[in-house]
């Protein structure tokens, strides 16, 4: 039993270094995309991955990167299973991940998904991740990806992305 726990801990450690391709400062753990790691009866490591949305174009890349990271550490055989039993939500993001987003210049999601509804009414006043001013304005509901909106700070005049509450 101790050996199984050690292998699981090592797996989570490896996953903490697998970066999201769109926001490389965040790991798949920071984003809450890993729904579980287990050893099955065939001594195969099974990683359950929930992409940030079901049609995510980076899903295959993430599966490959996770598999390669495990293989490099000798954690084989590994199988990455896409788990769509629940839709990914920003509620699954770690607090450390939200802080990393802010340090990277992207305002983290504000609120919890159950209070946001299916369409988030975006308003001015999202805190600027650079100068922390709430004196900001919404420029566009969509930014570099559909999950982000584009804002501009009225104080430091810098544009920034806001990771929408999903």
Secondary structure, 3 states (H helix, E strand, C coil): CHHHHHHHHHHHHHHCCCECCCCCCCECCCCCCEEEEEECCCCCEEEEECCCCCCCCCHHHHHHHHHHHHHHCCCCCEEEEECCCCCCCHHHCCHHHHHHHHHHCEECCCCCHHHHCCCCCCCCCCCCCCCCCCCEEEEECCCCCCCEEEEEECCCCCEEEEECCC
